[in-house]
Amino acid sequence: MNSETTKLSRAQEFAELAGVTVRTLHHYDRLGLLKPSYRSEAGYRLYTQRDLARLEQIVVLKFLGLPLKSIGKLLKSEPRSLPEVLQTQQKILTEKRLELDRTIEAISAARSALHASPEPDWTLITHIIRRIGMHNETDWTTNYFSEEAKVKVDERKKLWSPELQERVTYEWKELFHDVEAALGEDPSGPVAQGLATRWRKLISEFTGGNPEIQKGLNKMYADSADWPAQQRQDQIKPEIQAFIQKAMQASPNT
């Protein structure tokens, strides 16, 4: 027996040494991730220092979020593949962090909506969650924006705080309600023109007045029939959209 195996540990001792459970060791054995170097005559698993080093690698990679199947493949591959795997995992975790940030923003906006009304507006809350927290931001919308617009949108996102999102969400809700109540008004009249002004202001808060972002938004809404199914549920009511378009066309500023 060489120096590498002079110290043999049974499963319980080895598990305590590594800070895992015996059940975990058995699970890793079944998966082929960590098989004990030896078995005693009685069939007990016996682990060596080399096994401990491999287990530490598994624990670290699992902590970084890699699934066990990927860890097994990685440990069988050459060491130089590790930087590439870690880079991929970093990207995945970054995307998850962004998703969590959006979900937190959604919760904050939903709480604000609840405080603003004595009765919960579940339609609005559902809209907020779908819009901010649950759909993938790397998404289909980027197809409508030029490279210049994408850069500008990313710059605008840095200014978009949860507090700002709460206010804008509430103002859009109020505007939709007011437009729907004014559908019988003359699009060129003062009521409709006031609503159109509010609409332009909220759009401008997103675009920052950038014509490339505005152009991308126009393309996106013109293609609303081809939006993904979930996003189609979030569309502005056609009658509201049609009324605002007429008001915009009748505006002397157009």
PyMOL commands that set and color helices and strands:
alter all, ss='L'
color gray80, all
select helices_A, chain A and resi 3-5+11-18+22-31+49-63+68-76+79-116+122-134+140-144+147-157+162-181+190-207+211-222+224-226+229-232+238-250
alter helices_A, ss='H'
color red, helices_A
select strands_A, chain A and resi 9-10+38-39+45-47
alter strands_A, ss='S'
color yellow, strands_A
deselect
rebuild
show_as cartoon
